[in-house]
Amino acid sequence: MDASYRRAGAGGGSAPRSVEDIFKDYRARRSAILRALTHEVEDFYAQCDPEKENLCLYGYANEAWEVALPAEEVPTELPEPALGINFARDGMNRRDWLALVAVHSDSWLVSVAFYYAARLNRNERKRLFGMINDLPTVFEVVSGGVKQSRERDRSISDNSGRNKLSVKQTSEPRIENNVREPDEGYDEDDGDHSETLCGTCGGIYSADEFWIGCDMCEKWYHGKCVKITPAKAESIKQYKCPSCSKRPRPM
């Protein structure tokens, strides 16, 4: 396969521009790589000869895959896959090697999608990532970890909800109303998605992590940032954050 065909993504058309077209391109490339690492794995394994030069695994928009040398031009038109995947083939357990290639392939697929998505606005990029994130990763499929991953995520979410409610009896964390700057790229109906930020690291609230709220200043914190575990939180009747603990008591 020549370099010009590869640069065009083996799709025969112009670069995708809309969220739907970029996702279609992502899904086709992902399908090609999945086929190489599962149904056609013997062929893929044979092509990754450690005696050859640096090789990459490419997935194309026409759902074809190829093991080939990297593009010669610098910088390349599209992000390049991981280089030299063939060198580790015989030095690792086969399953582990395939999982490693899968992880790098996931990274490459996202980088290509968001290379195309650079011209999208914030809402469109958020929607694109949501569509991508609804699919299991190549790594999950190759390692057989799709079911385990989903069960783990569900367990973390359930435990986080129980822990948060046991610490502070409120339905939701206090929402900071001014955490977003005005942005014309946001739709009007997106205005109620302001986030709670960790009072220590500034990270955005996520239900997949343990959080604890201060009963004095009502700010919220990652448990790990204030060194409070879910088990320790169970025994705390009134939590004071580090800042409030340092304040002198009123006379």
VOPAGU-2260 file (C-alpha; in pm, 1 decimal, decimal comma):
REM VOPAGU-2260
SITE   aa  ch    i         X         Y         Z
SITE  MET   A    0       0,0       0,0       0,0
SITE  ASP   A    1     162,9     327,6    -107,2
SITE  ALA   A    2     196,7     632,3     117,8
SITE  SER   A    3     -62,1     845,7     -65,2
SITE  TYR   A    4    -324,6     573,1     -26,9
SITE  ARG   A    5    -238,5     545,3     340,9
SITE  ARG   A    6    -258,0     923,4     395,8
SITE  ALA   A    7    -604,5     924,9     241,0
SITE  GLY   A    8    -706,5     672,1     502,9
SITE  ALA   A    9    -797,6     414,1     237,9
SITE  GLY   A   10   -1138,7     570,4     229,9
SITE  GLY   A   11   -1125,0     733,1    -108,4
SITE  GLY   A   12   -1278,5    1061,8      10,1
SITE  SER   A   13   -1200,9    1387,3     185,4
SITE  ALA   A   14   -1128,5    1412,3     555,8
SITE  PRO   A   15   -1438,8    1369,1     775,8
SITE  ARG   A   16   -1573,5    1696,2     917,4
SITE  SER   A   17   -1894,8    1629,6    1108,7
SITE  VAL   A   18   -1929,5    1440,5    1438,2
SITE  GLU   A   19   -2110,3    1159,8    1259,6
SITE  ASP   A   20   -1850,4    1127,5     982,6
SITE  ILE   A   21   -1557,8    1133,4    1226,2
SITE  PHE   A   22   -1725,8     866,1    1439,0
SITE  LYS   A   23   -1790,5     657,7    1127,3
SITE  ASP   A   24   -1419,3     685,1    1039,7
SITE  TYR   A   25   -1321,6     591,7    1396,9
SITE  ARG   A   26   -1554,3     290,8    1401,8
SITE  ALA   A   27   -1424,8     161,1    1066,5
SITE  ARG   A   28   -1060,0     190,5    1173,8
SITE  ARG   A   29   -1143,5      24,6    1506,2
SITE  SER   A   30   -1321,0    -260,7    1327,5
SITE  ALA   A   31   -1015,6    -319,5    1107,9
SITE  ILE   A   32    -777,9    -333,3    1404,1
SITE  LEU   A   33   -1010,6    -560,5    1599,5
SITE  ARG   A   34   -1018,4    -802,4    1308,3
SITE  ALA   A   35    -638,4    -804,4    1292,4
SITE  LEU   A   36    -609,4    -877,1    1664,7
SITE  THR   A   37    -887,5   -1137,5    1683,5
SITE  HIS   A   38   -1027,9   -1314,4    1375,5
SITE  GLU   A   39    -714,4   -1267,9    1162,8
SITE  VAL   A   40    -463,4   -1278,3    1445,5
SITE  GLU   A   41    -252,4   -1557,5    1293,0
SITE  ASP   A   42    -193,2   -1349,6     980,7
SITE  PHE   A   43    -120,4   -1041,0    1190,8
SITE  TYR   A   44     119,2   -1235,5    1413,4
SITE  ALA   A   45     310,2   -1370,0    1113,0
SITE  GLN   A   46     348,2   -1023,9     958,6
SITE  CYS   A   47     502,4    -879,2    1277,4
SITE  ASP   A   48     840,8   -1039,8    1220,1
SITE  PRO   A   49    1091,0    -908,7    1480,6
SITE  GLU   A   50    1366,7    -936,9    1218,5
SITE  LYS   A   51    1205,2    -666,1    1006,8
SITE  GLU   A   52    1233,7    -289,9    1057,6
SITE  ASN   A   53    1000,5     -82,5    1276,9
SITE  LEU   A   54     644,2    -179,2    1187,9
SITE  CYS   A   55     307,3     -21,3    1269,2
SITE  LEU   A   56     -50,0    -152,0    1267,7
SITE  TYR   A   57    -278,6      66,8    1057,6
SITE  GLY   A   58    -657,5      54,7    1045,6
SITE  TYR   A   59    -830,4     227,2     755,1
SITE  ALA   A   60   -1166,2     386,4     686,1
SITE  ASN   A   61   -1255,9     104,3     446,2
SITE  GLU   A   62   -1213,1    -143,2     736,0
SITE  ALA   A   63    -886,9    -282,8     597,1
SITE  TRP   A   64    -578,4    -325,5     815,7
SITE  GLU   A   65    -210,5    -329,2     731,7
SITE  VAL   A   66     120,4    -394,6     904,5
SITE  ALA   A   67     362,2    -152,0     742,8
SITE  LEU   A   68     655,1      83,3     785,9
SITE  PRO   A   69     567,9     429,8     919,4
SITE  ALA   A   70     511,1     719,3     679,1
SITE  GLU   A   71     832,0     881,0     559,2
SITE  GLU   A   72     719,7    1243,4     558,2
SITE  VAL   A   73     769,0    1454,8     871,8
SITE  PRO   A   74     538,4    1575,1    1007,8
SITE  THR   A   75     288,7    1318,1     892,6
SITE  GLU   A   76     -55,3    1416,7     768,1
SITE  LEU   A   77    -224,7    1206,7    1037,9
SITE  PRO   A   78     -99,6    1087,0    1377,8
SITE  GLU   A   79     104,9     768,8    1341,9
SITE  PRO   A   80      41,7     438,6    1526,3
SITE  ALA   A   81     288,1     299,7    1779,4
SITE  LEU   A   82     622,7     223,1    1616,9
SITE  GLY   A   83     804,7    -108,9    1638,8
SITE  ILE   A   84     525,4    -334,0    1761,9
SITE  ASN   A   85     702,8    -630,3    1598,5
SITE  PHE   A   86    1014,4    -611,4    1816,7
SITE  ALA   A   87     839,3    -731,7    2132,9
SITE  ARG   A   88     648,0   -1013,7    1964,3
SITE  ASP   A   89     877,1   -1299,7    2069,0
SITE  GLY   A   90     987,5   -1148,4    2398,9
SITE  MET   A   91     643,3   -1148,5    2561,7
SITE  ASN   A   92     359,8   -1387,1    2630,4
SITE  ARG   A   93     144,6   -1378,7    2317,5
SITE  ARG   A   94    -168,9   -1267,3    2499,7
SITE  ASP   A   95      20,5    -988,9    2675,6
SITE  TRP   A   96     176,5    -874,8    2349,0
SITE  LEU   A   97    -160,9    -853,8    2177,5
SITE  ALA   A   98    -299,8    -660,9    2474,0
SITE  LEU   A   99      -7,9    -416,9    2449,1
SITE  VAL   A  100     -73,1    -362,7    2078,0
SITE  ALA   A  101    -441,5    -315,3    2159,7
SITE  VAL   A  102    -368,2     -42,1    2418,4
SITE  HIS   A  103    -149,5     147,9    2171,6
SITE  SER   A  104    -414,6     103,4    1903,3
SITE  ASP   A  105    -680,5     255,5    2128,6
SITE  SER   A  106    -456,7     556,1    2183,5
SITE  TRP   A  107    -397,5     593,6    1810,2
SITE  LEU   A  108    -766,0     564,8    1719,9
SITE  VAL   A  109    -859,5     843,5    1961,8
SITE  SER   A  110    -572,8    1062,8    1843,4
SITE  VAL   A  111    -682,9    1031,4    1479,9
SITE  ALA   A  112   -1046,6    1103,1    1569,5
SITE  PHE   A  113    -957,5    1415,3    1767,0
SITE  TYR   A  114    -711,8    1527,9    1500,1
SITE  TYR   A  115   -1016,0    1549,3    1273,1
SITE  ALA   A  116   -1223,6    1695,0    1559,2
SITE  ALA   A  117    -995,1    1995,0    1614,3
SITE  ARG   A  118   -1231,7    2215,8    1412,9
SITE  LEU   A  119   -1539,4    2110,1    1609,7
SITE  ASN   A  120   -1677,3    2317,8    1894,6
SITE  ARG   A  121   -1681,0    2203,6    2257,1
SITE  ASN   A  122   -2027,2    2049,4    2246,9
SITE  GLU   A  123   -1947,3    1857,1    1930,6
SITE  ARG   A  124   -1621,2    1722,1    2071,1
SITE  LYS   A  125   -1801,8    1621,8    2390,1
SITE  ARG   A  126   -2066,4    1438,1    2185,5
SITE  LEU   A  127   -1801,1    1267,1    1974,5
SITE  PHE   A  128   -1616,3    1142,3    2282,2
SITE  GLY   A  129   -1944,1    1016,0    2428,1
SITE  MET   A  130   -2011,2     814,8    2111,0
SITE  ILE   A  131   -1658,4     673,1    2115,4
SITE  ASN   A  132   -1676,0     596,5    2487,2
SITE  ASP   A  133   -1998,1     397,4    2443,3
SITE  LEU   A  134   -1797,9     135,4    2251,6
SITE  PRO   A  135   -1569,0    -105,7    2437,1
SITE  THR   A  136   -1202,0     -33,4    2379,3
SITE  VAL   A  137    -990,9    -256,0    2157,2
SITE  PHE   A  138    -803,9    -359,4    2471,7
SITE  GLU   A  139   -1126,5    -466,2    2644,7
SITE  VAL   A  140   -1228,5    -680,3    2347,9
SITE  VAL   A  141    -885,6    -836,3    2293,3
SITE  SER   A  142    -828,1    -909,9    2662,0
SITE  GLY   A  143   -1183,7   -1032,4    2713,1
SITE  GLY   A  144   -1235,8    -768,0    2979,0
SITE  VAL   A  145   -1555,0    -603,7    2856,1
SITE  LYS   A  146   -1788,1    -772,9    3103,9
SITE  GLN   A  147   -1544,7    -740,0    3396,1
SITE  SER   A  148   -1483,1    -372,6    3319,4
SITE  ARG   A  149   -1852,5    -289,3    3311,2
SITE  GLU   A  150   -1917,9    -477,5    3635,4
SITE  ARG   A  151   -1623,3    -297,9    3800,8
SITE  ASP   A  152   -1746,6      43,8    3685,0
SITE  ARG   A  153   -2096,4     -32,2    3811,8
SITE  SER   A  154   -1961,1    -148,5    4148,7
SITE  ILE   A  155   -1745,8     165,1    4188,1
SITE  SER   A  156   -2040,6     386,5    4102,4
SITE  ASP   A  157   -2270,0     209,3    4350,1
SITE  ASN   A  158   -2015,4     221,8    4631,4
SITE  SER   A  159   -1937,2     586,3    4563,4
SITE  GLY   A  160   -2304,8     676,4    4589,9
SITE  ARG   A  161   -2342,9     495,2    4922,0
SITE  ASN   A  162   -2026,9     644,7    5068,3
SITE  LYS   A  163   -2112,0     998,1    4964,6
SITE  LEU   A  164   -2458,0     982,6    5116,1
SITE  SER   A  165   -2329,8     834,0    5442,4
SITE  VAL   A  166   -2091,7    1126,4    5489,0
SITE  LYS   A  167   -2320,8    1412,8    5404,6
SITE  GLN   A  168   -2694,7    1373,9    5381,8
SITE  THR   A  169   -2756,5    1581,8    5073,5
SITE  SER   A  170   -2885,6    1458,7    4740,8
SITE  GLU   A  171   -2605,9    1618,8    4537,6
SITE  PRO   A  172   -2281,2    1808,1    4598,8
SITE  ARG   A  173   -2310,6    2185,2    4613,8
SITE  ILE   A  174   -2275,6    2322,7    4263,6
SITE  GLU   A  175   -2040,9    2611,9    4195,6
SITE  ASN   A  176   -2231,8    2842,4    3964,8
SITE  ASN   A  177   -1935,3    3029,7    3823,6
SITE  VAL   A  178   -1695,1    2755,3    3727,7
SITE  ARG   A  179   -1750,2    2800,6    3352,8
SITE  GLU   A  180   -1662,6    3106,1    3155,1
SITE  PRO   A  181   -1920,2    3218,6    2900,6
SITE  ASP   A  182   -1869,8    3030,6    2574,9
SITE  GLU   A  183   -2063,0    3081,5    2255,1
SITE  GLY   A  184   -1992,8    2723,4    2157,6
SITE  TYR   A  185   -2219,7    2592,1    2434,2
SITE  ASP   A  186   -2585,4    2529,7    2366,3
SITE  GLU   A  187   -2843,2    2701,0    2582,6
SITE  ASP   A  188   -2961,7    2371,5    2725,1
SITE  ASP   A  189   -2609,0    2296,4    2849,5
SITE  GLY   A  190   -2622,8    2565,4    3116,6
SITE  ASP   A  191   -2718,3    2331,8    3398,6
SITE  HIS   A  192   -2403,6    2123,8    3361,1
SITE  SER   A  193   -2177,1    2335,0    3580,7
SITE  GLU   A  194   -1942,9    2112,0    3778,8
SITE  THR   A  195   -1839,4    2076,0    4139,2
SITE  LEU   A  196   -1462,7    2114,1    4174,6
SITE  CYS   A  197   -1236,1    1954,5    4433,4
SITE  GLY   A  198   -1130,0    2217,7    4686,3
SITE  THR   A  199    -775,0    2080,3    4685,1
SITE  CYS   A  200    -678,3    1976,7    4331,7
SITE  GLY   A  201    -952,6    2152,6    4132,3
SITE  GLY   A  202   -1058,7    1826,6    3966,4
SITE  ILE   A  203   -1414,2    1794,0    3833,9
SITE  TYR   A  204   -1665,3    1586,8    4031,3
SITE  SER   A  205   -1712,3    1230,0    3912,2
SITE  ALA   A  206   -1945,5     968,1    4057,6
SITE  ASP   A  207   -1674,4     706,3    3998,0
SITE  GLU   A  208   -1457,6     850,7    4276,9
SITE  PHE   A  209   -1507,7     888,2    4650,8
SITE  TRP   A  210   -1579,8    1247,5    4755,7
SITE  ILE   A  211   -1644,1    1407,0    5094,9
SITE  GLY   A  212   -1810,3    1739,4    5173,7
SITE  CYS   A  213   -1702,4    1982,1    5446,0
SITE  ASP   A  214   -1985,1    2057,3    5690,2
SITE  MET   A  215   -1838,8    2401,3    5763,2
SITE  CYS   A  216   -1757,5    2562,7    5426,6
SITE  GLU   A  217   -1963,1    2313,1    5219,1
SITE  LYS   A  218   -1682,8    2258,1    4971,2
SITE  TRP   A  219   -1624,7    1911,3    4828,9
SITE  TYR   A  220   -1300,0    1716,8    4808,1
SITE  HIS   A  221   -1161,2    1397,3    4658,9
SITE  GLY   A  222   -1120,5    1160,3    4951,2
SITE  LYS   A  223    -764,8    1089,1    4836,8
SITE  CYS   A  224    -679,9    1462,7    4835,6
SITE  VAL   A  225    -771,4    1504,6    5204,0
SITE  LYS   A  226    -658,3    1152,0    5301,9
SITE  ILE   A  227   -1006,8    1030,1    5395,3
SITE  THR   A  228   -1105,7     676,9    5295,9
SITE  PRO   A  229   -1467,8     557,3    5265,7
SITE  ALA   A  230   -1413,9     340,7    5575,5
SITE  LYS   A  231   -1279,8     633,3    5776,8
SITE  ALA   A  232   -1563,7     856,8    5657,4
SITE  GLU   A  233   -1817,4     619,5    5811,7
SITE  SER   A  234   -1696,8     713,5    6161,0
SITE  ILE   A  235   -1693,3    1091,5    6103,5
SITE  LYS   A  236   -2002,7    1269,6    6236,3
SITE  GLN   A  237   -1902,7    1618,0    6121,3
SITE  TYR   A  238   -1624,6    1661,4    5868,4
SITE  LYS   A  239   -1402,5    1970,8    5863,4
SITE  CYS   A  240   -1173,2    2020,5    5565,9
SITE  PRO   A  241    -804,4    2109,1    5625,6
SITE  SER   A  242    -872,6    2481,1    5572,1
SITE  CYS   A  243   -1159,2    2495,1    5820,4
SITE  SER   A  244    -964,7    2289,4    6073,7
SITE  LYS   A  245    -691,2    2552,8    6074,6
SITE  ARG   A  246    -929,2    2842,6    6139,7
SITE  PRO   A  247    -941,5    2964,2    6502,3
SITE  ARG   A  248   -1261,6    2893,7    6689,6
SITE  PRO   A  249   -1484,3    3200,5    6755,7
SITE  MET   A  250   -1450,6    3342,5    7108,3
